[in-house]
């Protein structure tokens, strides 16, 4: 996948309003009722990521899960990042 130019990134950010631009990545923190809820959510994200062969960085802090998406091979954001972000949004 090709790295998106800044204008394309801004356009795609409109499709994932819960995500914020963080340098060459997009990021979202999702709160859950408790640690078990966070872990169940991470398991569902892991399944989506494996199916897409696109893996986010994941930070778990008790009831909060922070996901960071970028395409390392492309050196920044690609359509794959935004596709996975939309899938995660649908699951959360």
Secondary structure, 3 states (H helix, E strand, C coil): CCCCCHHHHHHHHCCCCCCEEECCEEEEEEECCCHHHHHHHHHHHHHHHHHHCCCCEEEEECCEEEEEECEHHHCECCHHHHHHHHHHHHHC
